[in-house]
Amino acid sequence: MSAASKLTGLAPAIEARRRASEAFFPVEGERIAQLCHQMSERFVEGGRLLAFGVTAQARSDMRHVAVEFVHPVIVGKRALPAIGLTAAADVLLLAERSDMLMVFGEPDDGPELRAAVDAARRRGCLTVSFASLGAEWTLEPPSHDPCIRQELVETTYHVLWELVHVFFEHQGRHQQQAGAAGFLYPFLAERSTDPGPLIADVRESVLLKAEEVQELRELTVGDDGGELIAATGTLRRAFAAGGRVLALGNGGSATDAMDLVADLTAAGHPAIDLTADSAIITAVANDIGPEAVFARQVIAYGRPGDVLVALSTSGNSPSMIDALQEARRRQLATIALVGYDGGRVGGEALADHVIVTPSQHIPRIQEAQATAYHLLVEQARPTR
């Protein structure tokens, strides 16, 4: 019996994600594998990934995919050029023939999305979208729920990032054809091979990763959803008393904090993204130290009755731990979403509510955490 089958109030939400995943990845798995291959070819030619979004939620995904490609967290993977853009004019200024444009958002978000796709296609770029925007590659999740759509999109761009490296490692190119990526990939001098069998293997890997994250969603929520439900109760009480959420994370977790704040704001709840102001973050990191970048903002913004929500894959980030400790000193409630075994945050009970995703695979942790904070937002709505 799966964890989802034993849940009570959260069972429908978890089951809806299972159904959507099973309707999406087996159908699109081969195309995702083929896209990995085409993206690897573009990177070899010296191309860059341009990620584009205009809404707050879309920008969190745009920033997430950019940081994953530029700063890979999997040991041994190389940095790849990826840039986050927020205006169609930027696409016009920057897009070059060998580049790729990945667009986040829906047709209703405005004409800029389609304009960016059209401009990129005219330049000869490979174009990818997750809704019907005229892109060469459209990978649209089969759900009307925006949270489920976002979660499937996040898994998709994570596996694109993870598996594009498979083609670098197993299917080289002559060094003179490696373009600007040649100095990053000395193995590109290897002999080219037929990509067909490799695409089939990559498709199977896509399906396995999709199954893995669904299992982690169920493990994160737990058999009875108790810790998550308790955390939503804390949020409800805080909002009812005029409190606010302060959210933080590092790297990909910073973009998840962005998404959480965007979702809370859209739901009418006051929330502050502690990752948003690069001037404050760089000033504190430069003058005091990187471990203080969030604690300093908790001092500035936090009030008794507010809630600090911290996201981390390890549970050991010094900047997160310092912020949680400062929040407790200032009588803020604290919620932590962490991976691995919970790290210091879980082991030392450094937050009032610790929601653990028991995995060591960072992309899957972040995907399951997206489900957890989406459910936090959904469940935090006042009950009638």
C-alpha positions as CSV (number, residue, x, y, z in Angstrom):
1,M,0.0,0.0,0.0
2,S,1.5,3.4,-1.0
3,A,1.7,6.3,1.4
4,A,-0.9,8.2,-0.6
5,S,-3.5,5.4,-0.2
6,K,-3.2,5.8,3.6
7,L,-3.5,9.6,3.7
8,T,-6.7,11.4,4.7
9,G,-7.2,15.0,3.8
10,L,-4.2,15.3,1.5
11,A,-4.8,12.0,-0.3
12,P,-6.7,13.6,-3.3
13,A,-4.0,16.2,-3.9
14,I,-1.2,13.5,-3.9
15,E,-3.3,11.2,-6.1
16,A,-4.0,14.0,-8.6
17,R,-0.2,14.5,-9.0
18,R,0.3,10.8,-9.6
19,R,-2.4,10.7,-12.3
20,A,-1.0,13.8,-14.0
21,S,2.5,12.4,-13.9
22,E,1.4,9.1,-15.3
23,A,-0.5,10.9,-18.1
24,F,2.5,13.1,-19.0
25,F,5.9,11.4,-18.7
26,P,5.2,8.1,-20.5
27,V,3.6,10.0,-23.4
28,E,6.4,12.7,-23.6
29,G,9.4,10.7,-22.4
30,E,10.8,10.0,-25.8
31,R,10.4,13.6,-26.9
32,I,12.1,14.8,-23.7
33,A,15.0,12.4,-24.5
34,Q,15.1,13.7,-28.1
35,L,15.1,17.3,-26.8
36,C,18.0,16.5,-24.5
37,H,19.9,15.3,-27.6
38,Q,19.1,18.5,-29.5
39,M,20.0,20.7,-26.6
40,S,23.4,18.9,-26.3
41,E,24.0,19.6,-29.9
42,R,23.3,23.3,-29.4
43,F,25.6,23.5,-26.4
44,V,28.4,21.9,-28.4
45,E,27.9,24.6,-31.1
46,G,28.5,27.2,-28.4
47,G,24.8,27.9,-27.8
48,R,23.3,29.3,-24.6
49,L,20.0,28.6,-22.9
50,L,17.9,31.7,-22.6
51,A,15.1,31.2,-20.0
52,F,12.2,33.7,-20.2
53,G,9.2,34.5,-18.0
54,V,7.1,37.5,-17.2
55,T,4.9,36.6,-14.2
56,A,6.2,36.1,-10.7
57,Q,5.7,32.4,-10.8
58,A,7.2,32.0,-14.2
59,R,10.2,34.0,-13.2
60,S,10.9,31.6,-10.3
61,D,11.1,28.8,-12.9
62,M,13.2,30.9,-15.2
63,R,15.7,31.6,-12.4
64,H,15.6,28.0,-11.3
65,V,16.5,26.5,-14.7
66,A,19.3,29.1,-15.2
67,V,21.0,28.4,-11.8
68,E,20.8,24.6,-12.4
69,F,22.6,24.8,-15.7
70,V,25.2,27.4,-14.6
71,H,25.9,25.9,-11.2
72,P,25.3,22.1,-11.4
73,V,24.9,20.5,-8.1
74,I,25.7,17.0,-9.3
75,V,29.4,16.2,-8.8
76,G,31.4,16.1,-12.1
77,K,28.9,18.0,-14.2
78,R,30.1,21.0,-16.0
79,A,28.7,24.5,-16.0
80,L,26.6,25.4,-19.1
81,P,25.6,28.9,-20.2
82,A,22.1,29.8,-19.2
83,I,20.6,33.3,-18.7
84,G,17.3,34.4,-17.2
85,L,15.4,37.1,-19.1
86,T,12.3,39.0,-18.2
87,A,11.5,41.0,-21.3
88,A,10.9,40.1,-24.9
89,A,13.2,43.0,-25.8
90,D,16.1,41.2,-24.1
91,V,15.5,38.1,-26.3
92,L,15.7,40.4,-29.4
93,L,19.0,41.8,-28.1
94,L,20.6,38.6,-27.0
95,A,19.3,35.6,-29.0
96,E,21.7,34.1,-31.5
97,R,21.3,31.3,-34.0
98,S,22.8,28.5,-31.9
99,D,20.9,29.5,-28.7
100,M,17.9,27.9,-27.1
101,L,14.9,29.8,-25.7
102,M,12.8,28.1,-22.9
103,V,9.6,30.0,-22.1
104,F,7.7,29.7,-18.9
105,G,4.1,30.9,-18.6
106,E,0.7,30.6,-20.2
107,P,-0.8,32.3,-23.2
108,D,-3.0,34.5,-20.9
109,D,0.2,36.0,-19.4
110,G,0.5,38.4,-22.2
111,P,1.7,38.9,-25.8
112,E,5.4,39.1,-24.8
113,L,5.7,35.3,-24.5
114,R,4.6,34.6,-28.1
115,A,6.6,37.6,-29.3
116,A,9.7,36.2,-27.7
117,V,9.1,32.7,-29.2
118,D,8.5,34.2,-32.7
119,A,11.7,36.4,-32.4
120,A,13.8,33.4,-31.3
121,R,12.5,31.2,-34.1
122,R,13.3,33.8,-36.7
123,R,16.9,33.9,-35.3
124,G,17.1,30.1,-35.8
125,C,17.0,29.3,-32.1
126,L,15.6,26.1,-30.7
127,T,12.4,27.0,-28.8
128,V,10.8,25.2,-25.9
129,S,7.6,26.0,-24.0
130,F,5.2,24.3,-21.6
131,A,2.0,25.8,-23.0
132,S,0.8,26.5,-26.6
133,L,2.9,29.5,-27.6
134,G,4.2,28.5,-31.0
135,A,7.4,26.9,-29.8
136,E,9.2,24.2,-31.8
137,W,9.0,22.0,-28.7
138,T,5.8,22.2,-26.7
139,L,5.6,20.0,-23.5
140,E,2.3,20.9,-21.9
141,P,1.4,19.1,-18.7
142,P,-2.1,17.5,-18.7
143,S,-3.6,19.4,-15.8
144,H,-5.6,22.5,-15.2
145,D,-4.2,22.9,-11.7
146,P,-1.4,25.5,-11.9
147,C,0.5,24.0,-9.0
148,I,0.5,20.5,-10.6
149,R,1.5,22.0,-13.9
150,Q,4.4,23.8,-12.2
151,E,5.6,20.7,-10.5
152,L,5.6,18.7,-13.7
153,V,7.4,21.5,-15.5
154,E,10.0,21.6,-12.8
155,T,10.6,17.9,-13.1
156,T,10.9,18.3,-16.9
157,Y,13.5,21.0,-16.8
158,H,15.4,19.2,-14.1
159,V,15.6,16.0,-16.2
160,L,16.6,18.0,-19.3
161,W,19.4,19.5,-17.3
162,E,20.5,16.2,-15.8
163,L,20.2,14.1,-19.0
164,V,21.7,16.6,-21.5
165,H,25.0,15.7,-19.9
166,V,24.5,12.0,-20.9
167,F,25.0,13.0,-24.5
168,F,28.1,14.9,-23.7
169,E,29.6,12.0,-21.9
170,H,28.6,9.2,-24.4
171,Q,28.4,11.0,-27.7
172,G,31.3,13.3,-28.5
173,R,32.1,15.6,-31.4
174,H,35.4,16.4,-33.0
175,Q,37.2,19.1,-31.1
176,Q,37.0,21.6,-34.0
177,Q,33.2,21.2,-34.0
178,A,32.9,21.8,-30.3
179,G,32.5,25.6,-30.6
180,A,32.7,27.7,-27.4
181,A,32.0,24.6,-25.3
182,G,35.2,22.8,-26.4
183,F,37.3,24.0,-23.5
184,L,34.7,22.7,-21.1
185,Y,34.4,19.3,-22.6
186,P,37.7,17.8,-23.7
187,F,35.9,14.5,-24.3
188,L,34.1,16.1,-27.2
189,A,37.0,15.0,-29.4
190,E,35.7,11.4,-29.2
191,R,34.1,9.8,-32.2
192,S,30.4,10.4,-32.9
193,T,28.0,7.6,-32.4
194,D,24.4,6.8,-33.3
195,P,22.2,8.5,-30.7
196,G,19.2,6.2,-31.2
197,P,20.0,3.6,-28.5
198,L,21.1,6.4,-26.2
199,I,17.8,8.2,-26.7
200,A,15.9,5.0,-25.7
201,D,18.0,4.7,-22.5
202,V,17.4,8.4,-21.7
203,R,13.7,7.9,-22.1
204,E,13.7,5.1,-19.6
205,S,15.7,7.4,-17.2
206,V,13.1,10.1,-17.6
207,L,10.3,7.7,-16.5
208,L,12.3,6.4,-13.6
209,K,12.9,9.9,-12.3
210,A,9.2,10.8,-12.6
211,E,8.4,7.7,-10.5
212,E,11.0,8.5,-8.0
213,V,9.7,12.0,-7.4
214,Q,6.1,10.8,-6.9
215,E,7.3,8.4,-4.2
216,L,9.1,11.2,-2.6
217,R,6.0,13.4,-2.6
218,E,4.2,10.7,-0.6
219,L,7.1,10.3,1.8
220,T,7.4,14.0,2.3
221,V,3.8,14.4,3.2
222,G,3.9,11.2,5.3
223,D,1.3,8.7,6.2
224,D,-1.1,11.1,7.8
225,G,0.2,14.5,6.6
226,G,0.6,15.4,10.3
227,E,3.6,17.7,10.2
228,L,2.5,19.5,7.0
229,I,-1.1,19.9,8.4
230,A,0.3,21.3,11.7
231,A,2.5,23.8,9.7
232,T,-0.6,25.0,7.8
233,G,-2.4,25.6,11.1
234,T,0.5,27.8,12.1
235,L,0.2,29.7,8.9
236,R,-3.5,30.1,9.3
237,R,-3.2,31.5,12.8
238,A,-0.4,33.9,11.8
239,F,-2.4,35.3,8.8
240,A,-5.5,35.6,11.0
241,A,-3.6,37.7,13.5
242,G,-2.0,39.9,10.8
243,G,1.3,38.1,10.5
244,R,3.4,37.7,7.4
245,V,5.6,35.0,5.8
246,L,9.3,35.6,5.3
247,A,10.8,33.0,2.9
248,L,14.3,32.0,2.1
249,G,16.6,29.5,0.4
250,N,19.9,29.2,-1.5
251,G,20.4,28.5,-5.2
252,G,17.5,26.4,-6.5
253,S,15.9,26.6,-3.1
254,A,16.0,30.4,-3.5
255,T,13.8,30.1,-6.6
256,D,11.4,27.9,-4.6
257,A,11.2,30.6,-2.0
258,M,10.4,33.0,-4.9
259,D,7.6,30.7,-6.1
260,L,6.2,30.3,-2.5
261,V,6.0,34.0,-2.1
262,A,4.4,34.5,-5.5
263,D,1.8,31.9,-4.7
264,L,1.1,33.3,-1.2
265,T,0.8,36.8,-2.6
266,A,-1.6,35.6,-5.4
267,A,-3.7,34.0,-2.7
268,G,-3.9,37.4,-0.9
269,H,-1.4,36.6,1.9
270,P,1.4,39.0,2.9
271,A,4.8,37.5,2.2
272,I,8.4,38.8,1.7
273,D,11.0,37.0,-0.4
274,L,14.4,37.3,1.4
275,T,16.2,36.2,-1.7
276,A,14.9,39.0,-3.9
277,D,17.1,42.0,-3.2
278,S,20.6,41.4,-4.7
279,A,21.9,44.7,-3.3
280,I,21.0,43.7,0.3
281,I,22.3,40.2,-0.1
282,T,25.6,41.2,-1.7
283,A,26.1,44.1,0.8
284,V,25.6,41.7,3.8
285,A,27.7,39.0,2.2
286,N,30.5,41.4,1.5
287,D,30.6,43.3,4.7
288,I,29.5,40.7,7.3
289,G,29.6,37.3,5.6
290,P,27.3,35.1,3.5
291,E,26.0,33.3,6.6
292,A,24.3,36.5,7.7
293,V,22.4,37.3,4.4
294,F,19.0,36.1,5.7
295,A,19.4,36.6,9.5
296,R,20.1,40.3,8.9
297,Q,16.8,40.6,7.0
298,V,15.0,38.7,9.7
299,I,16.3,41.4,12.1
300,A,15.0,44.1,9.8
301,Y,11.6,42.7,8.8
302,G,10.6,40.0,11.3
303,R,8.0,40.7,13.9
304,P,6.5,38.5,16.6
305,G,3.7,36.5,15.0
306,D,5.3,36.3,11.6
307,V,6.4,33.0,10.1
308,L,9.8,32.2,8.6
309,V,9.7,29.5,5.9
310,A,13.1,28.1,5.1
311,L,13.9,25.7,2.2
312,S,17.1,23.7,1.9
313,T,18.0,20.4,0.3
314,S,20.6,19.6,3.0
315,G,19.3,21.2,6.2
316,N,22.8,22.4,6.9
317,S,23.1,25.7,5.2
318,P,24.7,28.2,7.6
319,S,22.6,31.1,6.3
320,M,19.4,29.2,6.8
321,I,20.4,28.0,10.3
322,D,21.4,31.5,11.4
323,A,18.1,32.9,10.1
324,L,16.0,30.2,11.9
325,Q,17.9,30.9,15.2
326,E,17.4,34.7,14.8
327,A,13.7,34.1,14.0
328,R,13.2,32.2,17.3
329,R,14.9,34.9,19.2
330,R,12.4,37.4,17.7
331,Q,9.4,35.2,18.4
332,L,8.6,34.2,14.8
333,A,7.1,30.8,14.1
334,T,9.4,28.7,11.9
335,I,8.8,26.1,9.2
336,A,11.6,24.3,7.4
337,L,11.5,22.1,4.3
338,V,14.7,20.0,4.2
339,G,16.1,17.0,2.4
340,Y,18.5,14.2,3.1
341,D,17.9,13.1,6.8
342,G,16.9,16.6,7.8
343,G,20.5,17.8,8.5
344,R,21.1,20.0,11.5
345,V,17.7,21.6,11.2
346,G,16.0,18.3,11.7
347,G,18.5,16.7,14.1
348,E,18.6,19.8,16.4
349,A,14.9,20.7,16.0
350,L,15.8,24.2,14.8
351,A,12.3,24.9,13.4
352,D,8.9,24.5,14.9
353,H,7.8,22.4,12.0
354,V,10.4,20.3,10.0
355,I,9.1,18.7,6.8
356,V,11.7,16.2,5.6
357,T,12.1,14.8,2.0
358,P,14.2,11.7,2.6
359,S,16.5,11.7,-0.4
360,Q,20.0,12.6,-1.4
361,H,19.1,13.5,-4.9
362,I,18.8,17.3,-5.0
363,P,16.5,17.7,-8.1
364,R,14.0,15.2,-6.7
365,I,14.2,16.8,-3.2
366,Q,13.3,20.2,-4.7
367,E,10.4,18.7,-6.8
368,A,8.9,17.0,-3.8
369,Q,9.3,20.2,-1.7
370,A,7.4,22.1,-4.4
371,T,4.5,19.8,-3.8
372,A,4.8,20.4,0.0
373,Y,4.8,24.2,-0.2
374,H,2.0,24.2,-2.7
375,L,0.0,22.2,-0.3
376,L,1.0,24.6,2.5
377,V,-0.5,27.5,0.5
378,E,-3.6,25.6,-0.4
379,Q,-4.3,24.2,3.1
380,A,-3.5,27.6,4.7
381,R,-6.7,29.1,3.3
382,P,-9.1,29.9,6.2
383,T,-11.6,27.2,6.9
384,R,-15.3,28.2,6.9
